[in-house]
Amino acid sequence: MTARIVGTGSSVPVHKVTNEDLSRVVETNDEWISSRTGIKERRIAGEESTVSMSVSAAKKALEDAGTDPQDLDLIIVATCSPDYFFPNTACCVQEAVGAVNAVAFDLSAACSGFLFGLNTIQAYMKAGIYKKALLIGAETMSKLIDWEDRGTCVLFGDGAGAAVIQAEETGMIDMVQYSDGQQGPVLTCKARETSNFLFPNEQKADHIYMEGQPVFKFAVKKVPECIKALLDKTGTSKEEIKYYVLHQANSRIIDSVAKRMKEPEEKFPMNLHFYGNTSAASIPILLDEMNRKGMLEKGDKIILSGFGAGLTWGASLLEW
Ligand code: ACO
């Protein structure tokens, strides 16, 4: 058996922040942000949280799939911006949707989180361990951002996307995934410092730190490489692929991947103009939009590819 996506959902905060709005917060402008990243606006959480957006996306995905939450046997939430160290976000979702029979845990792989979650579910389903899963990518990146750092605060946004996945005869075909901890320092966000009665430490909130150019170079090199590795591994030709659904970090990264692969830009759908980089949420939000617009038909072959902090990256080939 293999993992098949049978329903999708997404949820973003109501509050919209345009590039123009940001130019009143830091020294930046729409021209710089648009030309360097493609981003025009992003959603920023106020009332919303990682749990509330996860629950809202999950309910929509369950409805789209026609799945009774009690039939779920697994919930994974991919996030690097949870509301709590514990309980994990997935247990909060389990409680909110009434998925009383599911085991629930979070997975941390930054912007590759949804993809790594999908591959984890695939492994469980292939092994016959679980049959019906809910996978969510959810982030409140706005709470990790240094709002005085114009180099990073313009890039990210908040949101959540979800997919109901079930074990079927057809669905995921294969995947590749990689990590390189040696390059980890180019993109970081520190958690709490060690602090106790023996070694007290003043806690100060830390924020996202990013060296933009090494991250850019990593993405434009590794994404085409891993997609090629996946095509070769599965004996699939580029012509068979209808869409490449890439992590929505930056339109220049996506354009460059298309160019390096000699594939038309139309095969690389994007919505980052409206949401910025929502980390683990970006692939499932885009997938949900494509699903609801009727862009995906049964039997279509698509490749999902995630890349981000860790460094982590990978790709999955699916039949819709
Ligand atoms: N507005 C105006 N000017 C700015 C801004 C801004 N928001 N940010 C930086 N600048 C300035 C810099 O200070 C610098 O000025 P200087 O030349 O006077 O020093 C100049 O613009 C150029 O800065 P660079 O950092 O060299 O700009 P670059 O062309 O590399 O673009 C960017 C920066 C957009 C971050 C690019 O490196 C990039 O896209 N990197 C990949 C980032 C990314 O996508 N990360 C996430 C992927 S992984 C994940 O999702 C977790």
py3Dmol code that shows the C-alpha trace and the ligand (Angstrom):
import py3Dmol

protein = """\
ATOM      1  CA  MET A   1       0.000   0.000   0.000  1.00  0.00           C
ATOM      2  CA  THR A   2       1.060   3.570  -0.567  1.00  0.00           C
ATOM      3  CA  ALA A   3       0.087   7.048   0.713  1.00  0.00           C
ATOM      4  CA  ARG A   4      -2.569   8.882  -1.291  1.00  0.00           C
ATOM      5  CA  ILE A   5      -3.710  12.452  -0.597  1.00  0.00           C
ATOM      6  CA  VAL A   6      -7.527  12.351  -0.516  1.00  0.00           C
ATOM      7  CA  GLY A   7      -8.376  15.809   0.842  1.00  0.00           C
ATOM      8  CA  THR A   8      -6.771  19.193   1.483  1.00  0.00           C
ATOM      9  CA  GLY A   9      -7.444  22.325   3.511  1.00  0.00           C
ATOM     10  CA  SER A  10      -5.713  25.544   4.500  1.00  0.00           C
ATOM     11  CA  SER A  11      -6.052  28.500   6.811  1.00  0.00           C
ATOM     12  CA  VAL A  12      -4.254  31.851   6.962  1.00  0.00           C
ATOM     13  CA  PRO A  13      -4.591  34.800   9.349  1.00  0.00           C
ATOM     14  CA  VAL A  14      -7.062  37.521   8.417  1.00  0.00           C
ATOM     15  CA  HIS A  15      -4.522  40.334   8.773  1.00  0.00           C
ATOM     16  CA  LYS A  16      -2.805  41.209   5.484  1.00  0.00           C
ATOM     17  CA  VAL A  17       0.533  43.082   5.517  1.00  0.00           C
ATOM     18  CA  THR A  18       1.688  44.573   2.213  1.00  0.00           C
ATOM     19  CA  ASN A  19       5.223  45.556   1.237  1.00  0.00           C
ATOM     20  CA  GLU A  20       4.021  49.138   1.524  1.00  0.00           C
ATOM     21  CA  ASP A  21       2.981  48.474   5.138  1.00  0.00           C
ATOM     22  CA  LEU A  22       6.453  47.057   5.894  1.00  0.00           C
ATOM     23  CA  SER A  23       8.148  50.104   4.433  1.00  0.00           C
ATOM     24  CA  ARG A  24       6.691  51.993   7.404  1.00  0.00           C
ATOM     25  CA  VAL A  25       8.293  49.518   9.862  1.00  0.00           C
ATOM     26  CA  VAL A  26      11.807  49.083   8.386  1.00  0.00           C
ATOM     27  CA  GLU A  27      13.802  50.828   5.670  1.00  0.00           C
ATOM     28  CA  THR A  28      12.561  48.917   2.637  1.00  0.00           C
ATOM     29  CA  ASN A  29      10.266  49.334  -0.334  1.00  0.00           C
ATOM     30  CA  ASP A  30       7.954  47.375  -2.596  1.00  0.00           C
ATOM     31  CA  GLU A  31      10.399  47.511  -5.504  1.00  0.00           C
ATOM     32  CA  TRP A  32      13.225  45.860  -3.507  1.00  0.00           C
ATOM     33  CA  ILE A  33      11.040  43.144  -1.999  1.00  0.00           C
ATOM     34  CA  SER A  34       9.140  42.366  -5.229  1.00  0.00           C
ATOM     35  CA  SER A  35      12.202  42.240  -7.459  1.00  0.00           C
ATOM     36  CA  ARG A  36      14.324  40.186  -5.013  1.00  0.00           C
ATOM     37  CA  THR A  37      11.633  37.761  -3.807  1.00  0.00           C
ATOM     38  CA  GLY A  38       8.352  38.087  -5.741  1.00  0.00           C
ATOM     39  CA  ILE A  39       6.528  38.654  -2.447  1.00  0.00           C
ATOM     40  CA  LYS A  40       3.835  41.378  -2.454  1.00  0.00           C
ATOM     41  CA  GLU A  41       2.036  40.667   0.802  1.00  0.00           C
ATOM     42  CA  ARG A  42       1.870  38.161   3.666  1.00  0.00           C
ATOM     43  CA  ARG A  43      -0.600  37.243   6.414  1.00  0.00           C
ATOM     44  CA  ILE A  44       0.400  37.958  10.010  1.00  0.00           C
ATOM     45  CA  ALA A  45      -1.237  36.322  13.037  1.00  0.00           C
ATOM     46  CA  GLY A  46      -3.079  38.360  15.655  1.00  0.00           C
ATOM     47  CA  GLU A  47      -5.826  36.249  17.197  1.00  0.00           C
ATOM     48  CA  GLU A  48      -4.574  33.196  15.313  1.00  0.00           C
ATOM     49  CA  SER A  49      -1.985  30.727  16.589  1.00  0.00           C
ATOM     50  CA  THR A  50      -0.166  27.677  15.234  1.00  0.00           C
ATOM     51  CA  VAL A  51      -2.785  25.445  16.886  1.00  0.00           C
ATOM     52  CA  SER A  52      -5.829  27.446  15.751  1.00  0.00           C
ATOM     53  CA  MET A  53      -4.670  27.607  12.120  1.00  0.00           C
ATOM     54  CA  SER A  54      -3.788  23.886  12.228  1.00  0.00           C
ATOM     55  CA  VAL A  55      -7.251  23.012  13.505  1.00  0.00           C
ATOM     56  CA  SER A  56      -8.982  25.189  10.921  1.00  0.00           C
ATOM     57  CA  ALA A  57      -6.934  23.712   8.034  1.00  0.00           C
ATOM     58  CA  ALA A  58      -7.461  20.196   9.404  1.00  0.00           C
ATOM     59  CA  LYS A  59     -11.260  20.562   9.564  1.00  0.00           C
ATOM     60  CA  LYS A  60     -11.366  21.723   5.945  1.00  0.00           C
ATOM     61  CA  ALA A  61      -9.145  18.837   4.800  1.00  0.00           C
ATOM     62  CA  LEU A  62     -11.277  16.299   6.705  1.00  0.00           C
ATOM     63  CA  GLU A  63     -14.408  17.736   5.110  1.00  0.00           C
ATOM     64  CA  ASP A  64     -12.827  17.702   1.639  1.00  0.00           C
ATOM     65  CA  ALA A  65     -11.842  14.047   2.120  1.00  0.00           C
ATOM     66  CA  GLY A  66     -15.184  13.094   3.711  1.00  0.00           C
ATOM     67  CA  THR A  67     -13.216  11.544   6.565  1.00  0.00           C
ATOM     68  CA  ASP A  68     -14.590  10.934  10.045  1.00  0.00           C
ATOM     69  CA  PRO A  69     -11.900  12.165  12.505  1.00  0.00           C
ATOM     70  CA  GLN A  70     -12.421   8.996  14.540  1.00  0.00           C
ATOM     71  CA  ASP A  71     -11.076   6.987  11.588  1.00  0.00           C
ATOM     72  CA  LEU A  72      -7.685   8.735  11.727  1.00  0.00           C
ATOM     73  CA  ASP A  73      -4.920   6.628  13.202  1.00  0.00           C
ATOM     74  CA  LEU A  74      -2.087   9.166  12.846  1.00  0.00           C
ATOM     75  CA  ILE A  75      -1.678  12.959  13.047  1.00  0.00           C
ATOM     76  CA  ILE A  76       1.623  14.660  12.250  1.00  0.00           C
ATOM     77  CA  VAL A  77       2.104  18.416  12.458  1.00  0.00           C
ATOM     78  CA  ALA A  78       5.242  19.808  10.819  1.00  0.00           C
ATOM     79  CA  THR A  79       6.178  23.063  12.512  1.00  0.00           C
ATOM     80  CA  CYS A  80       9.164  25.046  13.736  1.00  0.00           C
ATOM     81  CA  SER A  81       6.972  27.629  15.479  1.00  0.00           C
ATOM     82  CA  PRO A  82       4.723  25.681  17.892  1.00  0.00           C
ATOM     83  CA  ASP A  83       2.643  27.340  20.600  1.00  0.00           C
ATOM     84  CA  TYR A  84       4.043  25.031  23.293  1.00  0.00           C
ATOM     85  CA  PHE A  85       7.170  22.947  23.894  1.00  0.00           C
ATOM     86  CA  PHE A  86       4.545  20.464  25.066  1.00  0.00           C
ATOM     87  CA  PRO A  87       1.889  19.272  24.520  1.00  0.00           C
ATOM     88  CA  ASN A  88       2.786  18.985  20.865  1.00  0.00           C
ATOM     89  CA  THR A  89       0.632  20.738  18.265  1.00  0.00           C
ATOM     90  CA  ALA A  90      -0.646  17.427  16.877  1.00  0.00           C
ATOM     91  CA  CYS A  91      -2.136  16.444  20.265  1.00  0.00           C
ATOM     92  CA  CYS A  92      -3.924  19.821  20.402  1.00  0.00           C
ATOM     93  CA  VAL A  93      -5.353  19.143  16.926  1.00  0.00           C
ATOM     94  CA  GLN A  94      -6.331  15.619  17.957  1.00  0.00           C
ATOM     95  CA  GLU A  95      -8.326  17.013  20.867  1.00  0.00           C
ATOM     96  CA  ALA A  96      -9.948  19.787  18.803  1.00  0.00           C
ATOM     97  CA  VAL A  97     -11.119  17.577  15.926  1.00  0.00           C
ATOM     98  CA  GLY A  98     -12.032  14.578  18.096  1.00  0.00           C
ATOM     99  CA  ALA A  99      -9.554  12.166  16.519  1.00  0.00           C
ATOM    100  CA  VAL A 100      -9.613   9.970  19.603  1.00  0.00           C
ATOM    101  CA  ASN A 101      -8.025   6.961  17.900  1.00  0.00           C
ATOM    102  CA  ALA A 102      -5.001   8.741  16.437  1.00  0.00           C
ATOM    103  CA  VAL A 103      -1.440   8.857  17.689  1.00  0.00           C
ATOM    104  CA  ALA A 104      -0.211  12.432  17.377  1.00  0.00           C
ATOM    105  CA  PHE A 105       3.211  14.029  17.240  1.00  0.00           C
ATOM    106  CA  ASP A 106       5.098  16.965  15.729  1.00  0.00           C
ATOM    107  CA  LEU A 107       7.965  16.875  13.276  1.00  0.00           C
ATOM    108  CA  SER A 108      10.663  19.531  12.980  1.00  0.00           C
ATOM    109  CA  ALA A 109      12.366  20.021   9.627  1.00  0.00           C
ATOM    110  CA  ALA A 110      11.655  23.736   9.045  1.00  0.00           C
ATOM    111  CA  CYS A 111      10.546  24.432   5.465  1.00  0.00           C
ATOM    112  CA  SER A 112      10.982  20.754   4.511  1.00  0.00           C
ATOM    113  CA  GLY A 113       8.642  19.695   7.315  1.00  0.00           C
ATOM    114  CA  PHE A 114       5.532  18.924   5.269  1.00  0.00           C
ATOM    115  CA  LEU A 115       7.542  16.897   2.770  1.00  0.00           C
ATOM    116  CA  PHE A 116       9.369  14.961   5.488  1.00  0.00           C
ATOM    117  CA  GLY A 117       6.004  14.375   7.200  1.00  0.00           C
ATOM    118  CA  LEU A 118       4.547  13.005   3.986  1.00  0.00           C
ATOM    119  CA  ASN A 119       7.523  10.692   3.583  1.00  0.00           C
ATOM    120  CA  THR A 120       7.173   9.530   7.195  1.00  0.00           C
ATOM    121  CA  ILE A 121       3.502   8.727   6.610  1.00  0.00           C
ATOM    122  CA  GLN A 122       4.446   6.909   3.418  1.00  0.00           C
ATOM    123  CA  ALA A 123       6.873   4.716   5.379  1.00  0.00           C
ATOM    124  CA  TYR A 124       4.169   3.872   7.967  1.00  0.00           C
ATOM    125  CA  MET A 125       1.638   3.076   5.252  1.00  0.00           C
ATOM    126  CA  LYS A 126       4.043   0.997   3.196  1.00  0.00           C
ATOM    127  CA  ALA A 127       4.807  -1.006   6.330  1.00  0.00           C
ATOM    128  CA  GLY A 128       1.071  -1.495   6.954  1.00  0.00           C
ATOM    129  CA  ILE A 129       1.204   0.247  10.362  1.00  0.00           C
ATOM    130  CA  TYR A 130      -1.292   3.087   9.783  1.00  0.00           C
ATOM    131  CA  LYS A 131      -4.081   3.497   7.217  1.00  0.00           C
ATOM    132  CA  LYS A 132      -5.493   7.002   7.614  1.00  0.00           C
ATOM    133  CA  ALA A 133      -3.426  10.045   8.520  1.00  0.00           C
ATOM    134  CA  LEU A 134      -3.755  13.786   8.859  1.00  0.00           C
ATOM    135  CA  LEU A 135      -0.660  15.789   7.927  1.00  0.00           C
ATOM    136  CA  ILE A 136      -0.426  19.498   8.694  1.00  0.00           C
ATOM    137  CA  GLY A 137       2.237  22.113   8.014  1.00  0.00           C
ATOM    138  CA  ALA A 138       1.625  25.103  10.287  1.00  0.00           C
ATOM    139  CA  GLU A 139       3.704  28.127  11.199  1.00  0.00           C
ATOM    140  CA  THR A 140       3.517  31.410  13.049  1.00  0.00           C
ATOM    141  CA  MET A 141       6.816  32.690  11.666  1.00  0.00           C
ATOM    142  CA  SER A 142       5.925  36.249  12.716  1.00  0.00           C
ATOM    143  CA  LYS A 143       6.806  35.422  16.336  1.00  0.00           C
ATOM    144  CA  LEU A 144      10.307  34.241  15.342  1.00  0.00           C
ATOM    145  CA  ILE A 145      11.107  37.295  13.247  1.00  0.00           C
ATOM    146  CA  ASP A 146      13.269  40.230  14.283  1.00  0.00           C
ATOM    147  CA  TRP A 147      10.996  43.036  13.109  1.00  0.00           C
ATOM    148  CA  GLU A 148      13.996  45.351  12.962  1.00  0.00           C
ATOM    149  CA  ASP A 149      15.922  43.137  10.524  1.00  0.00           C
ATOM    150  CA  ARG A 150      14.850  44.150   7.034  1.00  0.00           C
ATOM    151  CA  GLY A 151      16.880  41.288   5.551  1.00  0.00           C
ATOM    152  CA  THR A 152      14.522  38.665   7.024  1.00  0.00           C
ATOM    153  CA  CYS A 153      11.285  40.325   8.207  1.00  0.00           C
ATOM    154  CA  VAL A 154      10.085  40.932   4.654  1.00  0.00           C
ATOM    155  CA  LEU A 155      10.362  37.258   3.692  1.00  0.00           C
ATOM    156  CA  PHE A 156       8.074  35.291   5.989  1.00  0.00           C
ATOM    157  CA  GLY A 157       4.361  34.885   6.688  1.00  0.00           C
ATOM    158  CA  ASP A 158       1.979  32.808   8.821  1.00  0.00           C
ATOM    159  CA  GLY A 159      -0.463  30.047   7.861  1.00  0.00           C
ATOM    160  CA  ALA A 160      -1.328  26.353   7.833  1.00  0.00           C
ATOM    161  CA  GLY A 161      -2.130  23.699   5.260  1.00  0.00           C
ATOM    162  CA  ALA A 162      -3.386  20.166   5.778  1.00  0.00           C
ATOM    163  CA  ALA A 163      -3.862  16.924   3.886  1.00  0.00           C
ATOM    164  CA  VAL A 164      -5.784  13.756   4.684  1.00  0.00           C
ATOM    165  CA  ILE A 165      -3.770  10.792   3.495  1.00  0.00           C
ATOM    166  CA  GLN A 166      -4.873   7.191   3.237  1.00  0.00           C
ATOM    167  CA  ALA A 167      -3.257   3.883   2.338  1.00  0.00           C
ATOM    168  CA  GLU A 168      -4.302   2.865  -1.176  1.00  0.00           C
ATOM    169  CA  GLU A 169      -2.983   0.882  -4.134  1.00  0.00           C
ATOM    170  CA  THR A 170      -1.757   4.037  -5.913  1.00  0.00           C
ATOM    171  CA  GLY A 171      -0.542   7.421  -4.667  1.00  0.00           C
ATOM    172  CA  MET A 172       3.017   8.182  -3.652  1.00  0.00           C
ATOM    173  CA  ILE A 173       5.461   6.609  -6.091  1.00  0.00           C
ATOM    174  CA  ASP A 174       8.770   7.381  -4.399  1.00  0.00           C
ATOM    175  CA  MET A 175      10.791  10.013  -2.577  1.00  0.00           C
ATOM    176  CA  VAL A 176      14.286  11.278  -1.849  1.00  0.00           C
ATOM    177  CA  GLN A 177      15.302  13.279   1.215  1.00  0.00           C
ATOM    178  CA  TYR A 178      18.552  14.690   2.544  1.00  0.00           C
ATOM    179  CA  SER A 179      20.083  16.643   5.428  1.00  0.00           C
ATOM    180  CA  ASP A 180      23.338  18.542   5.853  1.00  0.00           C
ATOM    181  CA  GLY A 181      23.889  19.681   9.435  1.00  0.00           C
ATOM    182  CA  GLN A 182      27.291  21.111   8.529  1.00  0.00           C
ATOM    183  CA  GLN A 183      25.552  23.974   6.745  1.00  0.00           C
ATOM    184  CA  GLY A 184      23.071  24.493   9.602  1.00  0.00           C
ATOM    185  CA  PRO A 185      24.541  27.804  10.824  1.00  0.00           C
ATOM    186  CA  VAL A 186      23.408  29.705   7.681  1.00  0.00           C
ATOM    187  CA  LEU A 187      19.779  29.604   8.825  1.00  0.00           C
ATOM    188  CA  THR A 188      18.999  29.389  12.532  1.00  0.00           C
ATOM    189  CA  CYS A 189      16.565  30.319  15.272  1.00  0.00           C
ATOM    190  CA  LYS A 190      17.734  29.480  18.784  1.00  0.00           C
ATOM    191  CA  ALA A 191      15.388  28.061  21.446  1.00  0.00           C
ATOM    192  CA  ARG A 192      15.897  28.772  25.163  1.00  0.00           C
ATOM    193  CA  GLU A 193      19.421  28.952  26.585  1.00  0.00           C
ATOM    194  CA  THR A 194      20.433  26.443  29.251  1.00  0.00           C
ATOM    195  CA  SER A 195      19.476  28.088  32.529  1.00  0.00           C
ATOM    196  CA  ASN A 196      19.104  26.568  35.992  1.00  0.00           C
ATOM    197  CA  PHE A 197      19.961  27.238  39.626  1.00  0.00           C
ATOM    198  CA  LEU A 198      23.581  26.174  39.063  1.00  0.00           C
ATOM    199  CA  PHE A 199      24.078  27.999  35.799  1.00  0.00           C
ATOM    200  CA  PRO A 200      21.602  30.860  35.623  1.00  0.00           C
ATOM    201  CA  ASN A 201      21.354  32.566  32.285  1.00  0.00           C
ATOM    202  CA  GLU A 202      19.429  35.662  31.387  1.00  0.00           C
ATOM    203  CA  GLN A 203      16.876  34.609  28.775  1.00  0.00           C
ATOM    204  CA  LYS A 204      16.563  36.831  25.774  1.00  0.00           C
ATOM    205  CA  ALA A 205      14.290  36.066  22.887  1.00  0.00           C
ATOM    206  CA  ASP A 206      16.187  34.973  19.804  1.00  0.00           C
ATOM    207  CA  HIS A 207      15.087  35.466  16.218  1.00  0.00           C
ATOM    208  CA  ILE A 208      15.604  34.056  12.767  1.00  0.00           C
ATOM    209  CA  TYR A 209      19.165  34.523  11.542  1.00  0.00           C
ATOM    210  CA  MET A 210      19.788  33.958   7.860  1.00  0.00           C
ATOM    211  CA  GLU A 211      22.690  34.333   5.480  1.00  0.00           C
ATOM    212  CA  GLY A 212      20.585  34.916   2.387  1.00  0.00           C
ATOM    213  CA  GLN A 213      23.088  34.171  -0.341  1.00  0.00           C
ATOM    214  CA  PRO A 214      24.322  30.738   0.859  1.00  0.00           C
ATOM    215  CA  VAL A 215      20.684  29.740   1.389  1.00  0.00           C
ATOM    216  CA  PHE A 216      19.815  30.914  -2.100  1.00  0.00           C
ATOM    217  CA  LYS A 217      22.756  29.012  -3.647  1.00  0.00           C
ATOM    218  CA  PHE A 218      21.876  25.864  -1.687  1.00  0.00           C
ATOM    219  CA  ALA A 219      18.273  25.945  -2.904  1.00  0.00           C
ATOM    220  CA  VAL A 220      18.963  26.559  -6.584  1.00  0.00           C
ATOM    221  CA  LYS A 221      21.566  23.762  -6.670  1.00  0.00           C
ATOM    222  CA  LYS A 222      20.011  21.078  -4.474  1.00  0.00           C
ATOM    223  CA  VAL A 223      16.373  21.299  -5.598  1.00  0.00           C
ATOM    224  CA  PRO A 224      17.019  20.473  -9.286  1.00  0.00           C
ATOM    225  CA  GLU A 225      19.552  17.837  -8.216  1.00  0.00           C
ATOM    226  CA  CYS A 226      17.121  16.050  -5.920  1.00  0.00           C
ATOM    227  CA  ILE A 227      14.279  16.225  -8.449  1.00  0.00           C
ATOM    228  CA  LYS A 228      16.581  14.694 -11.071  1.00  0.00           C
ATOM    229  CA  ALA A 229      17.605  11.976  -8.601  1.00  0.00           C
ATOM    230  CA  LEU A 230      13.916  11.198  -8.032  1.00  0.00           C
ATOM    231  CA  LEU A 231      13.097  11.111 -11.758  1.00  0.00           C
ATOM    232  CA  ASP A 232      16.072   8.813 -12.392  1.00  0.00           C
ATOM    233  CA  LYS A 233      15.213   6.574  -9.430  1.00  0.00           C
ATOM    234  CA  THR A 234      11.648   6.081 -10.661  1.00  0.00           C
ATOM    235  CA  GLY A 235      12.402   5.976 -14.406  1.00  0.00           C
ATOM    236  CA  THR A 236      10.058   8.946 -14.904  1.00  0.00           C
ATOM    237  CA  SER A 237      10.537  11.511 -17.687  1.00  0.00           C
ATOM    238  CA  LYS A 238      10.075  15.267 -17.109  1.00  0.00           C
ATOM    239  CA  GLU A 239       7.284  15.221 -19.711  1.00  0.00           C
ATOM    240  CA  GLU A 240       5.202  12.984 -17.427  1.00  0.00           C
ATOM    241  CA  ILE A 241       5.215  15.597 -14.631  1.00  0.00           C
ATOM    242  CA  LYS A 242       2.255  17.992 -14.687  1.00  0.00           C
ATOM    243  CA  TYR A 243       3.398  20.264 -11.846  1.00  0.00           C
ATOM    244  CA  TYR A 244       6.379  20.813  -9.573  1.00  0.00           C
ATOM    245  CA  VAL A 245       4.978  22.065  -6.254  1.00  0.00           C
ATOM    246  CA  LEU A 246       7.976  23.694  -4.612  1.00  0.00           C
ATOM    247  CA  HIS A 247       8.366  25.274  -1.192  1.00  0.00           C
ATOM    248  CA  GLN A 248       7.304  28.891  -1.674  1.00  0.00           C
ATOM    249  CA  ALA A 249      10.358  30.795  -0.439  1.00  0.00           C
ATOM    250  CA  ASN A 250      11.188  33.106  -3.280  1.00  0.00           C
ATOM    251  CA  SER A 251      10.116  33.394  -6.936  1.00  0.00           C
ATOM    252  CA  ARG A 252      13.743  33.828  -8.025  1.00  0.00           C
ATOM    253  CA  ILE A 253      14.612  30.443  -6.510  1.00  0.00           C
ATOM    254  CA  ILE A 254      11.664  28.806  -8.295  1.00  0.00           C
ATOM    255  CA  ASP A 255      12.414  30.534 -11.624  1.00  0.00           C
ATOM    256  CA  SER A 256      16.037  29.453 -11.373  1.00  0.00           C
ATOM    257  CA  VAL A 257      15.059  25.827 -10.649  1.00  0.00           C
ATOM    258  CA  ALA A 258      12.753  25.840 -13.709  1.00  0.00           C
ATOM    259  CA  LYS A 259      15.533  27.250 -15.869  1.00  0.00           C
ATOM    260  CA  ARG A 260      18.151  24.782 -14.638  1.00  0.00           C
ATOM    261  CA  MET A 261      15.727  21.911 -15.272  1.00  0.00           C
ATOM    262  CA  LYS A 262      14.812  23.318 -18.701  1.00  0.00           C
ATOM    263  CA  GLU A 263      11.158  23.052 -17.763  1.00  0.00           C
ATOM    264  CA  PRO A 264       8.471  25.701 -18.518  1.00  0.00           C
ATOM    265  CA  GLU A 265       7.611  28.113 -15.687  1.00  0.00           C
ATOM    266  CA  GLU A 266       3.918  27.161 -16.045  1.00  0.00           C
ATOM    267  CA  LYS A 267       4.748  23.811 -14.455  1.00  0.00           C
ATOM    268  CA  PHE A 268       5.831  25.621 -11.260  1.00  0.00           C
ATOM    269  CA  PRO A 269       2.706  27.125  -9.655  1.00  0.00           C
ATOM    270  CA  MET A 270       3.317  29.908  -7.126  1.00  0.00           C
ATOM    271  CA  ASN A 271       1.303  31.763  -4.505  1.00  0.00           C
ATOM    272  CA  LEU A 272       4.184  33.257  -2.509  1.00  0.00           C
ATOM    273  CA  HIS A 273       3.190  36.712  -3.821  1.00  0.00           C
ATOM    274  CA  PHE A 274       0.251  36.603  -1.404  1.00  0.00           C
ATOM    275  CA  TYR A 275       1.658  34.714   1.582  1.00  0.00           C
ATOM    276  CA  GLY A 276       5.458  35.112   1.628  1.00  0.00           C
ATOM    277  CA  ASN A 277       7.462  32.179   2.938  1.00  0.00           C
ATOM    278  CA  THR A 278       5.243  30.230   5.328  1.00  0.00           C
ATOM    279  CA  SER A 279       7.881  27.547   5.926  1.00  0.00           C
ATOM    280  CA  ALA A 280       6.306  24.090   6.482  1.00  0.00           C
ATOM    281  CA  ALA A 281       2.873  25.481   5.552  1.00  0.00           C
ATOM    282  CA  SER A 282       3.781  26.678   2.067  1.00  0.00           C
ATOM    283  CA  ILE A 283       3.501  23.398   0.131  1.00  0.00           C
ATOM    284  CA  PRO A 284       0.134  22.314   1.636  1.00  0.00           C
ATOM    285  CA  ILE A 285      -1.386  25.815   1.257  1.00  0.00           C
ATOM    286  CA  LEU A 286      -0.434  25.810  -2.432  1.00  0.00           C
ATOM    287  CA  LEU A 287      -1.585  22.218  -2.886  1.00  0.00           C
ATOM    288  CA  ASP A 288      -4.961  23.117  -1.349  1.00  0.00           C
ATOM    289  CA  GLU A 289      -5.367  26.093  -3.681  1.00  0.00           C
ATOM    290  CA  MET A 290      -4.528  23.925  -6.688  1.00  0.00           C
ATOM    291  CA  ASN A 291      -6.930  21.227  -5.530  1.00  0.00           C
ATOM    292  CA  ARG A 292      -9.785  23.671  -4.978  1.00  0.00           C
ATOM    293  CA  LYS A 293      -9.175  25.370  -8.352  1.00  0.00           C
ATOM    294  CA  GLY A 294      -9.505  21.947 -10.032  1.00  0.00           C
ATOM    295  CA  MET A 295      -5.919  22.040 -11.352  1.00  0.00           C
ATOM    296  CA  LEU A 296      -5.303  18.421 -10.322  1.00  0.00           C
ATOM    297  CA  GLU A 297      -6.975  15.434 -11.958  1.00  0.00           C
ATOM    298  CA  LYS A 298      -6.869  11.823 -10.878  1.00  0.00           C
ATOM    299  CA  GLY A 299      -3.757  10.170 -12.268  1.00  0.00           C
ATOM    300  CA  ASP A 300      -1.756  13.410 -12.691  1.00  0.00           C
ATOM    301  CA  LYS A 301       1.863  13.002 -11.678  1.00  0.00           C
ATOM    302  CA  ILE A 302       3.251  15.813  -9.541  1.00  0.00           C
ATOM    303  CA  ILE A 303       6.497  16.361  -7.667  1.00  0.00           C
ATOM    304  CA  LEU A 304       6.594  18.123  -4.311  1.00  0.00           C
ATOM    305  CA  SER A 305       9.935  19.562  -3.213  1.00  0.00           C
ATOM    306  CA  GLY A 306      10.839  21.177   0.103  1.00  0.00           C
ATOM    307  CA  PHE A 307      14.071  22.820   1.247  1.00  0.00           C
ATOM    308  CA  GLY A 308      15.114  24.801   4.256  1.00  0.00           C
ATOM    309  CA  ALA A 309      16.869  25.078   7.589  1.00  0.00           C
ATOM    310  CA  GLY A 310      18.898  22.142   8.837  1.00  0.00           C
ATOM    311  CA  LEU A 311      19.784  22.169   6.068  1.00  0.00           C
ATOM    312  CA  THR A 312      17.107  19.779   4.870  1.00  0.00           C
ATOM    313  CA  TRP A 313      15.668  19.106   1.427  1.00  0.00           C
ATOM    314  CA  GLY A 314      13.945  16.474  -0.653  1.00  0.00           C
ATOM    315  CA  ALA A 315      11.278  15.611  -3.187  1.00  0.00           C
ATOM    316  CA  SER A 316       8.328  13.236  -3.511  1.00  0.00           C
ATOM    317  CA  LEU A 317       6.693  11.932  -6.672  1.00  0.00           C
ATOM    318  CA  LEU A 318       2.931  11.401  -6.346  1.00  0.00           C
ATOM    319  CA  GLU A 319       0.080  10.290  -8.499  1.00  0.00           C
ATOM    320  CA  TRP A 320      -2.945  12.462  -7.655  1.00  0.00           C
TER     321      TRP A 320
END
"""
ligand_1 = """\
51
ACO
N 14.912 46.285 1.679
C 15.849 47.043 1.113
N 17.141 46.715 1.102
C 17.479 45.551 1.699
C 16.525 44.703 2.296
C 15.204 45.119 2.279
N 14.220 44.397 2.827
N 17.174 43.623 2.791
C 18.469 43.764 2.512
N 18.658 44.929 1.850
C 19.902 45.480 1.338
C 21.116 44.955 2.063
O 21.354 45.693 3.242
C 22.184 45.162 1.037
O 22.573 46.511 1.050
P 24.130 46.930 0.891
O 24.515 46.409 -0.456
O 24.073 48.401 1.009
O 24.814 46.225 2.012
C 21.487 44.912 -0.287
O 20.077 45.067 -0.017
C 21.752 43.559 -0.870
O 21.586 42.587 0.171
P 21.774 41.070 -0.092
O 21.485 40.323 1.172
O 23.089 40.834 -0.772
O 20.593 40.832 -1.133
P 20.321 39.583 -2.040
O 20.321 40.016 -3.436
O 21.152 38.422 -1.650
O 18.837 39.271 -1.650
C 17.596 37.716 -0.307
C 18.531 38.912 -0.322
C 16.294 38.103 -0.989
C 17.337 37.354 1.135
C 18.285 36.569 -1.079
O 19.588 36.333 -0.583
C 17.502 35.329 -0.992
O 16.445 35.223 -1.563
N 17.999 34.295 -0.262
C 17.293 33.103 -0.014
C 16.489 33.366 1.192
C 15.385 32.409 1.348
O 14.605 32.204 0.471
N 15.345 31.844 2.524
C 14.405 30.969 2.881
C 14.632 29.651 2.176
S 14.832 28.397 3.235
C 13.528 28.525 4.132
O 12.459 28.699 3.624
C 13.699 28.440 5.568
"""
view = py3Dmol.view(width=600, height=400)
view.addModel(protein, "pdb")
view.setStyle({"model": 0}, {"cartoon": {"style": "trace"}})
view.addModel(ligand_1, "xyz")
view.setStyle({"model": 1}, {"stick": {}})
view.zoomTo()
view.show()
